[in-house]
Amino acid sequence: MRRQKAVQIGELVNQFLREEGLETPYNEFRMEKAWGEVMGQGIVRYTGRVFVKSQALYVELRSSVIRQELMLGRQQLVARLNNYVGAQVIQKIVFI
C-alpha cells in the first residue's frame, strides 16, 4: 500500500512553528545554544551571558584578549553561526 502526500515530520514541525509565530523565538534559542557548540570549550570558559536581541547576538566575554581576537573575525562568525542554525537569525555579534 502506497501512502499519498507523505510529508516528513521535520517539515510539519517547521510549518507549525511558522503558523504559530514561534519560528523566530525558537531560532533565537537555537542560536544562543549554538554559540557554545560552534566555539568550543576554550571560548565558552570565558563566556558569560549569551542572548539574541534585534537580530544581534550579544556575548559577554570575560577576557579582553579573546574579545579582541573574536572581533577580527566577527563576520565569519555570523556566517558560521547562521549556517549552523540553518536560518538567517543574526546580522551581527556584539561583545559585551
DSSP file (Angstrom, degrees, kcal/mol; ACC not computed):
  #  RESIDUE AA STRUCTURE BP1 BP2  ACC     N-H-->O    O-->H-N    N-H-->O    O-->H-N    TCO  KAPPA ALPHA  PHI   PSI    X-CA   Y-CA   Z-CA
    1    1 A M              0   0    0      0, 0.0     2,-0.4     0, 0.0     0, 0.0   0.000 360.0 360.0 360.0 129.6    0.0    0.0    0.0
    2    2 A R        -     0   0    0      1,-0.0     2,-0.3     0, 0.0     0, 0.0  -0.804 360.0-131.8-101.0 134.1    1.4    3.3   -1.0
    3    3 A R        -     0   0    0     -2,-0.4     2,-0.4     1,-0.0     3,-0.4  -0.647  18.0-140.6 -85.2 138.7    0.9    6.5    1.0
    4    4 A Q  S    S+     0   0    0     -2,-0.3    -1,-0.0     1,-0.2     0, 0.0  -0.797  76.0   1.6 -99.1 139.8   -0.2    9.6   -0.8
    5    5 A K  S    S-     0   0    0     -2,-0.4     2,-0.2     1,-0.2    -1,-0.2   0.873  79.3-175.1  55.7  44.0    1.2   13.0    0.1
    6    6 A A        -     0   0    0     -3,-0.4     2,-0.4     1,-0.0    -1,-0.2  -0.519   3.7-164.2 -70.4 135.2    3.6   11.8    2.7
    7    7 A V        -     0   0    0     -2,-0.2     2,-0.1     3,-0.0     5,-0.0  -0.968  21.9-112.2-125.2 138.1    5.3   14.7    4.5
    8    8 A Q     >  -     0   0    0     -2,-0.4     4,-1.6     1,-0.1     3,-0.4  -0.380  24.1-124.3 -68.3 147.1    8.4   14.5    6.6
    9    9 A I  H  > S+     0   0    0      1,-0.2     4,-2.4     2,-0.2     5,-0.2   0.846 109.5  59.1 -62.0 -35.4    7.9   15.2   10.3
   10   10 A G  H  > S+     0   0    0      1,-0.2     4,-2.3     2,-0.2    -1,-0.2   0.881 104.6  50.0 -61.6 -38.6   10.5   18.0   10.3
   11   11 A E  H  > S+     0   0    0     -3,-0.4     4,-2.3     2,-0.2    -1,-0.2   0.887 110.0  51.0 -66.9 -38.6    8.6   19.8    7.6
   12   12 A L  H  X S+     0   0    0     -4,-1.6     4,-2.4     2,-0.2    -2,-0.2   0.906 110.2  48.8 -65.0 -41.6    5.4   19.5    9.7
   13   13 A V  H  X S+     0   0    0     -4,-2.4     4,-2.6     2,-0.2    -2,-0.2   0.933 112.1  48.4 -63.9 -46.0    7.1   20.9   12.8
   14   14 A N  H  X S+     0   0    0     -4,-2.3     4,-2.3     1,-0.2    -2,-0.2   0.899 111.5  50.2 -61.5 -40.7    8.6   23.8   10.9
   15   15 A Q  H  X S+     0   0    0     -4,-2.3     4,-2.6     2,-0.2    -1,-0.2   0.911 110.9  49.3 -63.5 -43.0    5.2   24.6    9.4
   16   16 A F  H  X S+     0   0    0     -4,-2.4     4,-2.2     2,-0.2     6,-0.2   0.930 111.0  49.2 -61.6 -46.5    3.6   24.5   12.8
   17   17 A L  H  <>S+     0   0    0     -4,-2.6     5,-2.8     1,-0.2     6,-1.1   0.907 112.6  48.5 -60.5 -42.4    6.2   26.8   14.3
   18   18 A R  H ><5S+     0   0    0     -4,-2.3     3,-1.0     4,-0.2    -2,-0.2   0.934 112.1  48.0 -62.7 -47.2    5.8   29.3   11.4
   19   19 A E  H 3<5S+     0   0    0     -4,-2.6    -1,-0.2     1,-0.2    -2,-0.2   0.841 114.0  46.4 -64.9 -34.6    2.0   29.3   11.7
   20   20 A E  T 3<5S-     0   0    0     -4,-2.2    -1,-0.2    -5,-0.2    -2,-0.2   0.427 113.1-115.2 -89.3   0.7    2.0   29.8   15.4
   21   21 A G  T < 5S+     0   0    0     -3,-1.0    -3,-0.2    -4,-0.5    -4,-0.1   0.766  85.4 114.9  73.4  25.2    4.6   32.6   15.3
   22   22 A L     >< +     0   0    0     -5,-2.8     4,-2.1    -6,-0.2    -4,-0.2   0.435  43.6  90.0-105.8  -2.3    7.2   30.5   17.2
   23   23 A E  H  > S+     0   0    0     -6,-1.1     4,-2.5     2,-0.2     5,-0.2   0.929  88.5  46.8 -64.0 -46.1    9.8   30.1   14.5
   24   24 A T  H  > S+     0   0    0      2,-0.2     4,-2.3     1,-0.2     5,-0.2   0.946 114.1  45.6 -64.8 -49.4   11.8   33.3   15.3
   25   25 A P  H  > S+     0   0    0      0, 0.0     4,-2.2     0, 0.0    -1,-0.2   0.896 113.9  50.8 -61.1 -37.0   11.9   32.7   19.1
   26   26 A Y  H  X S+     0   0    0     -4,-2.1     4,-2.4     2,-0.2    -2,-0.2   0.925 110.9  47.4 -65.6 -43.6   12.9   29.0   18.5
   27   27 A N  H  X S+     0   0    0     -4,-2.5     4,-2.0     2,-0.2    -1,-0.2   0.858 110.6  52.7 -66.4 -34.4   15.7   30.0   16.1
   28   28 A E  H  X S+     0   0    0     -4,-2.3     4,-2.0     2,-0.2    -1,-0.2   0.909 109.2  49.3 -65.8 -41.3   16.9   32.6   18.6
   29   29 A F  H  X S+     0   0    0     -4,-2.2     4,-1.7     1,-0.2    -2,-0.2   0.922 111.2  49.7 -61.2 -44.7   17.0   30.0   21.3
   30   30 A R  H  X S+     0   0    0     -4,-2.4     4,-2.0     1,-0.2    -1,-0.2   0.862 108.2  54.3 -62.6 -35.8   18.9   27.7   19.0
   31   31 A M  H  X S+     0   0    0     -4,-2.0     4,-1.3     2,-0.2    -1,-0.2   0.904 105.4  52.5 -65.9 -41.4   21.4   30.5   18.2
   32   32 A E  H  X S+     0   0    0     -4,-2.0     4,-0.6     1,-0.2     3,-0.2   0.897 114.0  43.0 -61.6 -40.1   22.1   31.0   21.9
   33   33 A K  H  X S+     0   0    0     -4,-1.7     4,-1.3     1,-0.2     3,-0.3   0.810 105.9  63.7 -73.9 -30.4   22.9   27.3   22.3
   34   34 A A  H  X S+     0   0    0     -4,-2.0     4,-3.1     1,-0.2     5,-0.4   0.808  88.6  70.3 -65.3 -29.5   24.9   27.3   19.0
   35   35 A W  H  X S+     0   0    0     -4,-1.3     4,-2.4    -3,-0.2     5,-0.3   0.943 103.5  40.8 -53.2 -52.0   27.5   29.7   20.4
   36   36 A G  H  X S+     0   0    0     -4,-0.6     4,-1.6    -3,-0.3    -1,-0.2   0.861 117.1  48.6 -66.3 -36.6   28.9   27.1   22.8
   37   37 A E  H  < S+     0   0    0     -4,-1.3    -2,-0.2     2,-0.2    -1,-0.2   0.874 117.2  40.2 -73.1 -37.7   28.7   24.3   20.3
   38   38 A V  H  < S+     0   0    0     -4,-3.1    -2,-0.2     1,-0.1    -3,-0.2   0.890 120.6  42.3 -77.9 -40.1   30.4   26.2   17.5
   39   39 A M  H  < S-     0   0    0     -4,-2.4     4,-0.4    -5,-0.4     3,-0.2   0.780 100.0-143.5 -83.5 -27.2   33.0   27.9   19.6
   40   40 A G    >X  -     0   0    0     -4,-1.6     4,-2.2    -5,-0.3     3,-0.6  -0.083  34.1 -61.5  87.4 170.0   34.0   25.0   21.8
   41   41 A Q  H 3> S+     0   0    0      1,-0.2     4,-1.8     2,-0.2    -1,-0.2   0.779 124.2  66.4 -65.4 -29.9   35.0   24.8   25.5
   42   42 A G  H 34 S+     0   0    0     -3,-0.2     4,-0.2     1,-0.2    -1,-0.2   0.888 113.6  30.5 -60.8 -39.7   38.1   27.0   25.1
   43   43 A I  H X4 S+     0   0    0     -3,-0.6     3,-1.6    -4,-0.4    -2,-0.2   0.851 114.1  60.9 -85.5 -39.2   36.0   30.1   24.3
   44   44 A V  H >< S+     0   0    0     -4,-2.2     3,-1.7     1,-0.3    -2,-0.2   0.817  93.2  67.2 -59.8 -30.8   32.9   29.0   26.4
   45   45 A R  T 3< S+     0   0    0     -4,-1.8    -1,-0.3     1,-0.3    -2,-0.2   0.808 107.5  39.2 -58.9 -30.2   35.1   29.0   29.5
   46   46 A Y  T <  S+     0   0    0     -3,-1.6    16,-3.0    -4,-0.2     2,-0.4   0.227  98.5 102.7-104.1  12.1   35.4   32.8   29.2
   47   47 A T  E <   +A   61   0A   0     -3,-1.7    14,-0.2    14,-0.2     3,-0.1  -0.805  41.4 175.6-102.2 136.3   31.8   33.4   28.1
   48   48 A G  E     +     0   0A   0     12,-3.7    -1,-0.1    -2,-0.4     2,-0.1   0.369  58.6   1.4-100.1-122.3   29.1   34.8   30.3
   49   49 A R  E     -     0   0A   0     10,-0.1    11,-2.8    12,-0.0     2,-0.4  -0.387  59.1-168.8 -70.4 145.5   25.6   35.6   29.1
   50   50 A V  E     +A   59   0A   0      9,-0.2     2,-0.3    -3,-0.1     9,-0.2  -0.986  19.6 151.6-134.5 123.6   24.6   34.9   25.5
   51   51 A F  E     -A   58   0A   0      7,-2.2     7,-3.5    -2,-0.4     2,-0.4  -0.991  37.2-126.6-151.9 158.5   21.4   36.3   24.1
   52   52 A V  E     +A   57   0A   0     -2,-0.3     2,-0.3     5,-0.2     5,-0.2  -0.893  30.1 164.7-108.6 134.1   19.7   37.4   20.9
   53   53 A K  E >   -A   56   0A   0      3,-2.5     3,-0.8    -2,-0.4    -2,-0.1  -0.933  68.1 -10.4-150.3 124.5   18.0   40.8   20.6
   54   54 A S  T 3  S-     0   0    0     -2,-0.3     3,-0.1     1,-0.3    -1,-0.0   0.907 127.5 -52.9  55.2  48.8   17.0   42.7   17.4
   55   55 A Q  T 3  S+     0   0    0      1,-0.2    36,-3.2    35,-0.1    37,-1.0   0.742 116.3 112.4  59.1  28.7   18.9   40.3   15.1
   56   56 A A  E <   -Ab  53  92A   0     -3,-0.8    -3,-2.5    34,-0.2     2,-0.7  -0.993  62.5-138.4-128.1 138.0   22.1   40.7   17.1
   57   57 A L  E     -Ab  52  93A   0     35,-2.5    37,-2.9    -2,-0.4     2,-0.5  -0.861  18.2-156.9 -95.1 118.3   23.9   38.1   19.2
   58   58 A Y  E     -Ab  51  94A   0     -7,-3.5    -7,-2.2    -2,-0.7     2,-0.5  -0.854  12.1-175.5 -98.4 126.0   25.1   39.6   22.4
   59   59 A V  E     -Ab  50  95A   0     35,-2.6    37,-2.8    -2,-0.5     2,-0.6  -0.981  17.3-147.0-127.8 122.1   28.0   37.7   24.0
   60   60 A E  E     -     0   0A   0    -11,-2.8   -12,-3.7    -2,-0.5     2,-0.4  -0.784  20.9-169.9 -87.5 120.4   29.5   38.6   27.4
   61   61 A L  E     -A   47   0A   0     -2,-0.6   -14,-0.2   -14,-0.2   -17,-0.1  -0.920  20.8-162.0-115.1 138.7   33.3   37.8   27.4
   62   62 A R  S    S+     0   0    0    -16,-3.0     2,-0.5    -2,-0.4   -15,-0.1   0.311  75.2  70.8 -99.3   6.9   35.5   37.9   30.5
   63   63 A S     >  -     0   0    0    -17,-0.4     4,-2.3     1,-0.1     5,-0.1  -0.975  59.5-162.3-128.5 119.9   38.7   38.0   28.5
   64   64 A S  H  > S+     0   0    0     -2,-0.5     4,-2.2     1,-0.2     5,-0.1   0.825  94.2  56.2 -68.3 -30.1   39.8   41.2   26.7
   65   65 A V  H  > S+     0   0    0      2,-0.2     4,-2.1     1,-0.2    -1,-0.2   0.936 110.3  43.3 -66.9 -46.1   42.3   39.2   24.6
   66   66 A I  H  > S+     0   0    0      2,-0.2     4,-2.7     1,-0.2     5,-0.2   0.893 111.6  55.5 -66.8 -39.2   39.7   36.7   23.4
   67   67 A R  H  X S+     0   0    0     -4,-2.3     4,-1.9     1,-0.2    -2,-0.2   0.932 109.1  47.2 -57.1 -46.7   37.3   39.6   22.7
   68   68 A Q  H  X S+     0   0    0     -4,-2.2     4,-1.0     1,-0.2    -1,-0.2   0.909 112.7  48.6 -63.5 -43.4   39.9   41.3   20.5
   69   69 A E  H  X S+     0   0    0     -4,-2.1     4,-0.7     1,-0.2     3,-0.4   0.910 112.8  47.4 -63.0 -43.3   40.6   38.1   18.6
   70   70 A L  H >< S+     0   0    0     -4,-2.7     3,-0.5     1,-0.2    -1,-0.2   0.814 103.3  62.4 -71.0 -29.5   36.9   37.4   18.0
   71   71 A M  H >< S+     0   0    0     -4,-1.9     3,-1.1     1,-0.2    -1,-0.2   0.834  97.1  59.7 -64.0 -31.1   36.2   40.9   16.9
   72   72 A L  H 3< S+     0   0    0     -4,-1.0    -1,-0.2    -3,-0.4     3,-0.2   0.836 114.2  34.4 -66.9 -31.5   38.6   40.4   14.0
   73   73 A G  T <X S+     0   0    0     -4,-0.7     4,-2.0    -3,-0.5    -1,-0.2  -0.031  79.1 126.0-112.8  31.1   36.6   37.5   12.6
   74   74 A R  H <> S+     0   0    0     -3,-1.1     4,-2.2     1,-0.2    -1,-0.2   0.890  72.6  49.8 -59.0 -45.1   33.1   38.7   13.6
   75   75 A Q  H  > S+     0   0    0      1,-0.2     4,-2.0    -4,-0.2    -1,-0.2   0.878 110.6  50.3 -65.2 -37.6   31.6   38.5   10.1
   76   76 A Q  H  > S+     0   0    0      2,-0.2     4,-2.5     1,-0.2    -1,-0.2   0.877 109.5  52.2 -66.4 -36.7   32.8   34.9    9.6
   77   77 A L  H  X S+     0   0    0     -4,-2.0     4,-2.8     2,-0.2     5,-0.3   0.900 106.6  52.8 -65.4 -40.8   31.4   34.0   13.0
   78   78 A V  H  X S+     0   0    0     -4,-2.2     4,-2.5     1,-0.2     5,-0.2   0.940 111.9  45.9 -58.6 -47.1   28.0   35.4   12.0
   79   79 A A  H  X S+     0   0    0     -4,-2.0     4,-2.4     1,-0.2    -2,-0.2   0.917 113.6  48.8 -63.4 -44.0   28.0   33.3    8.8
   80   80 A R  H  X S+     0   0    0     -4,-2.5     4,-2.2     2,-0.2    -2,-0.2   0.916 113.5  46.1 -62.8 -43.8   29.2   30.2   10.7
   81   81 A L  H  X S+     0   0    0     -4,-2.8     4,-2.2     2,-0.2     5,-0.2   0.920 113.6  47.7 -67.3 -44.5   26.5   30.5   13.4
   82   82 A N  H  X>S+     0   0    0     -4,-2.5     4,-2.2    -5,-0.3     5,-1.4   0.906 113.0  49.9 -61.9 -40.5   23.7   31.2   11.0
   83   83 A N  H  <5S+     0   0    0     -4,-2.4    -2,-0.2    -5,-0.2    -1,-0.2   0.900 109.2  51.8 -63.9 -40.7   24.8   28.2    8.9
   84   84 A Y  H  <5S+     0   0    0     -4,-2.2    -2,-0.2     1,-0.2    -1,-0.2   0.900 114.3  42.4 -63.0 -41.9   24.9   26.0   12.0
   85   85 A V  H  <5S-     0   0    0     -4,-2.2    -1,-0.2     2,-0.2    -2,-0.2   0.801 106.7-130.1 -75.4 -29.3   21.3   27.0   12.9
   86   86 A G  T  <5S+     0   0    0     -4,-2.2     2,-0.3     1,-0.3    -3,-0.2   0.705  75.3  76.1  87.2  20.2   20.2   26.8    9.3
   87   87 A A  S   <S-     0   0    0     -5,-1.4     2,-1.6   -60,-0.1     3,-0.3  -0.984  89.9-102.1-156.2 156.3   18.5   30.2    9.2
   88   88 A Q        +     0   0    0     -2,-0.3     3,-0.1     1,-0.2    -9,-0.1  -0.657  60.3 146.2 -82.5  87.5   19.4   33.8    9.0
   89   89 A V        +     0   0    0     -2,-1.6     2,-0.3     1,-0.2    -1,-0.2   0.852  57.6  31.3 -94.5 -41.8   18.9   34.6   12.7
   90   90 A I        -     0   0    0     -3,-0.3   -34,-0.2   -12,-0.2    -1,-0.2  -0.856  45.1-171.0-122.1 155.0   21.5   37.3   13.4
   91   91 A Q  S    S+     0   0    0    -36,-3.2     2,-0.3     1,-0.3   -35,-0.2   0.549  77.1  10.9-112.4 -18.9   23.2   40.0   11.4
   92   92 A K  E     -b   56   0A   0    -37,-1.0   -35,-2.5   -14,-0.1     2,-0.4  -0.980  61.9-130.0-154.3 164.7   25.9   41.0   13.8
   93   93 A I  E     -b   57   0A   0     -2,-0.3     2,-0.5   -37,-0.2   -35,-0.2  -0.977  16.6-162.1-119.5 133.9   27.6   40.0   17.0
   94   94 A V  E     -b   58   0A   0    -37,-2.9   -35,-2.6    -2,-0.4     2,-0.5  -0.972   8.0-151.5-117.3 120.8   28.1   42.4   19.9
   95   95 A F  E      b   59   0A   0     -2,-0.5   -35,-0.2   -37,-0.2   -37,-0.1  -0.810 360.0 360.0 -94.0 125.9   30.7   41.6   22.5
   96   96 A I              0   0    0    -37,-2.8   -36,-0.3    -2,-0.5    -1,-0.1   0.358 360.0 360.0-119.3 360.0   30.0   43.0   25.9
